[in-house]
Amino acid sequence: MIECRDLTKKYNDLFAVDRLTLRLEQGDVYGFIGPNGSGKTTTMRMLATLLNPSWGEATVCGYSIYTGAKQIRRLIGYMPDFFGVYDDMKVTEYLEFFAAAYRIDGPARRRRVEQVLDYVDLGYKRDALVTSLSRGMTQRLGLARTLLHDPQVLLLDEPASGLDPRARIEMRELIKRLRRENKTIMVSSHILPELADICNKIGIIERGKLIWNGTVEAAIQAVRGKSVFTVAVLHDRNAEAAERLRLFPEVESVTPDPKTHALDVRLRDGYEDGSFIPERLLQAGFRLRLFKEKEVNIEDVFMRITKGITS
Ligand SMILES: Nc1ncnc2c1ncn2[C@@H]1O[C@H](COP(=O)(O)OP(=O)(O)OP(=O)(O)O)[C@@H](O)[C@H]1O
């Protein structure tokens, strides 16, 4: 649905987006993550055909951004990070104005406006002035506006920025709902954990370069690399157990977790099955309190992937 090859935008000496290559299939929810100024907005604006690249190619729904702008604009919904709302306009008037721009006319326009208002749960604000809405409501109105023409592909630029925790959760739920409808969604954020549970793929961009691109599971796997198990024994004998575990030929390292004091046992390459750990510890007279495969927190993944670049 979205494909970029070497997509590049240069401003004088600055590569705002530097040879970006990625591919999204229908139904993908792509978390586009990067710090401020890393090139997220520039990428989305190019895909939305609002900004010309310096070079490179991109297609959306099979249309080139160079020659198919008209078709692309009909098929996508772009929600910018900042969008203007007009003074003295009611919520319904605002949406009807944009519906008219999409040539939704007659009674269908009213119906569609009510549908999208319901979708984002703003029906009860239909007669409020847009300027009176909270930040969370304004973002939901922005999403409603983006959905008016029922686009297949959504480009959502930091939809949760500036929202309080509750409004963030509501925005996330809305994106999950759109995902269930099989929309293809590219959603940006500078916070990875915010996106981890709603995306199936992530891309991490830094200074215009995509430094990671793949499935969420692949990112976790790449960081974890090897099998790691969390182990704890009873009676304050973790240090003793650590000594014993270090003697096992399958074990590469044993490190106590500073927070929980449980032991992280990392296996050597080629070993995945850690079931020998509880067996041998029991044989050695230890009593097990905890044994499980270590969970990798998505925040750790982000820190590990970006570490080499930012430091
Ligand atoms: N019109 C422009 N002229 C010159 N430089 C620009 C222009 N637009 C963007 N840039 C630069 O390109 C880089 C990428 O900007 P961009 O807005 O795409 O980043 P971003 O990841 O969306 O950041 P944010 O999270 O702050 O929105 C930044 O260094 C920015 O200053």
The ligand as an SDF file (V2000), in Angstrom:
LIG
                    3D

 31 33  0  0  0  0  0  0  0  0999 V2000
   10.9810   23.9280    5.1640 N   0  0  0  0  0  0  0  0  0  0  0  0
   12.1070   23.5510    5.7800 C   0  0  0  0  0  0  0  0  0  0  0  0
   13.2660   24.1910    5.5530 N   0  0  0  0  0  0  0  0  0  0  0  0
   14.4130   23.8160    6.1460 C   0  0  0  0  0  0  0  0  0  0  0  0
   14.5060   22.7850    7.0080 N   0  0  0  0  0  0  0  0  0  0  0  0
   13.3870   22.0990    7.2870 C   0  0  0  0  0  0  0  0  0  0  0  0
   12.1280   22.4320    6.6890 C   0  0  0  0  0  0  0  0  0  0  0  0
   11.1970   21.5690    7.1330 N   0  0  0  0  0  0  0  0  0  0  0  0
   11.8320   20.7280    7.9830 C   0  0  0  0  0  0  0  0  0  0  0  0
   13.1330   21.0440    8.0670 N   0  0  0  0  0  0  0  0  0  0  0  0
   14.1410   20.3290    8.8860 C   0  0  0  0  0  0  0  0  0  0  0  0
   14.1110   18.9660    8.5360 O   0  0  0  0  0  0  0  0  0  0  0  0
   14.3290   18.1550    9.6790 C   0  0  0  0  0  0  0  0  0  0  0  0
   13.1870   17.1660    9.8430 C   0  0  0  0  0  0  0  0  0  0  0  0
   12.0060   17.8560   10.2350 O   0  0  0  0  0  0  0  0  0  0  0  0
   10.6080   17.1470   10.4860 P   0  0  0  0  0  0  0  0  0  0  0  0
    9.6020   18.2170   10.7920 O   0  0  0  0  0  0  0  0  0  0  0  0
   10.3120   16.2340    9.3720 O   0  0  0  0  0  0  0  0  0  0  0  0
   10.9050   16.2910   11.7920 O   0  0  0  0  0  0  0  0  0  0  0  0
    9.9080   15.5120   12.7480 P   0  0  0  0  0  0  0  0  0  0  0  0
   10.5340   14.2080   13.0290 O   0  0  0  0  0  0  0  0  0  0  0  0
    8.5420   15.5140   12.1800 O   0  0  0  0  0  0  0  0  0  0  0  0
    9.9440   16.3990   14.0510 O   0  0  0  0  0  0  0  0  0  0  0  0
    8.7670   16.7460   15.1160 P   0  0  0  0  0  0  0  0  0  0  0  0
    8.6330   15.5300   15.9670 O   0  0  0  0  0  0  0  0  0  0  0  0
    9.3490   17.9130   15.8500 O   0  0  0  0  0  0  0  0  0  0  0  0
    7.5340   17.0810   14.3290 O   0  0  0  0  0  0  0  0  0  0  0  0
   14.4860   19.0960   10.8550 C   0  0  0  0  0  0  0  0  0  0  0  0
   15.8590   19.2990   11.0780 O   0  0  0  0  0  0  0  0  0  0  0  0
   13.8360   20.3760   10.3630 C   0  0  0  0  0  0  0  0  0  0  0  0
   14.3870   21.5000   10.9830 O   0  0  0  0  0  0  0  0  0  0  0  0
  1  2  1  0
  2  3  1  0
  2  7  2  0
  3  4  2  0
  4  5  1  0
  5  6  2  0
  6  7  1  0
  6 10  1  0
  7  8  1  0
  8  9  2  0
  9 10  1  0
 10 11  1  0
 11 12  1  0
 11 30  1  0
 12 13  1  0
 13 14  1  0
 13 28  1  0
 14 15  1  0
 15 16  1  0
 16 17  2  0
 16 18  1  0
 16 19  1  0
 19 20  1  0
 20 21  2  0
 20 22  1  0
 20 23  1  0
 23 24  1  0
 24 25  2  0
 24 26  1  0
 24 27  1  0
 28 29  1  0
 28 30  1  0
 30 31  1  0
M  END
$$$$
